Amino acid sequence: MTPRLNPLAAAPALMKEWHATSIAIASSLEPSLSELVKIRASQINGCANCLNMHTVFARENGETEQRLYLLPAWREAPCYSERERAALGWTEALTRLSEGHNHESAYDALKAHFTEEEQVKLTLLINIINGWNRIAVGFGGWADPAAIKAAGIAASKAAAA
């Protein structure tokens, strides 16, 4: 894929804020759940960049190959918790809004496994990853996961100083 535009160079201040917001939202839920949601939305959106990045991060957090491989078939796979299933159903419902507004059953499952605050956090996470997918696909972006991780560590150190 040939990059069309580097959004970090074109709008550095906004992209820095977007990245900081992304980190804050992603860290508000358990890492394993957060990565599964990001991977599933990225699968639906066909974002190779985000799939590459978040499968690397998921493995670093201890995610198994089996669960990563079975994620597109999560409804039939017995290796996901009810909480994860509720999050994945909500992820699919919101990521596929243009396909119709049949998300009532997904919301019912969400309510059964997430507090109201967690519902907001998860919904924000889904919005963030869908936004990143659109940035990466739209501009032809590709980022090395190690470079992204290093940049995040550097930003955290700078913010703490």
Buried (B, 14 or more C-beta within 10 A) or exposed (E): EEEEEEBBEEEEEEBEEBBBEBBEBBEBBBBBBBBBBBBBBBBBBEBBBBBBBBBBBBBEEEBEEEBBEBBEEBEEBEEBEEBBBBBBBBBBBBBBEEEEEEBEEBBEBBEEBBEEEBBEBBBBBBBBBBEBBEBBBEBEBEBEBEEBBEEBEEBEEEEEE
